[in-house]
């Protein structure tokens, strides 16, 4: 039986640069950095959520045939890959902090039916939602 999500992939052109983006700009922590033959396995995660990790997967690493690697590089480079949604207890405050650190936002914080949301890109072009949920919102009741 599935218990939950443990690791998800973030595609990167440069693992070290992306590790710096997540740790220096978003305050994530490095969970794993391990050389495995011709690849490096790097995971990062939010300090308050130890059971979920982002695997920073190189677009030049093993596991992708050349045609798929080129197609994926084009999609990531175009900025059309969505990496997920990060929860925040202060979307507007985090927006100001992260913007001051050089994070590129493609959408400023805005009121949504589910709370306040901003959209940003990582150093590769992957986009992420930064969401502060409404206190009164009950997803199981309102969307279930």
Order of alpha helices (4+ residues) and beta strands (2+ residues): beta-alpha-beta-beta-beta-alpha-beta-alpha-beta-beta-beta-alpha
